[in-house]
């Protein structure tokens, strides 16, 4: 995707199987290029990303779903740095969801069976 030229973007804009938003398609291409730059600088995107939580998952202790935030200071910093590096469509809320999905943040409720399983990994 990082090698996509404008001709390929034009073709994607005609594809009914995807969301045909020029800004999002162009952002995906830009983000792929920026991703490769980060890999070159840090060795892996993983090494880059985990710096925002000090190399360890952030384990929260929520008792109710209403306590779980949509973002955090860490996702704010991560988002800001990604934007500085040329990424777009990477707001703090999206980045926080990414951090939850990859295990950088444990937001399972304390009474959830997965809370302890994930916390001990």
ABEGO torsion letter per residue (X at the ends): XAABBAAAAAAAAABAABBBBAAAAAAAAAAAAAAAAAAAAAGBAAAAAAAAAGGBBBBBBBABAAABBABBAAAAAAAAAAAAAGBBGBBAAAAAAAAAAAGABBABBAABAAAAAAAAX
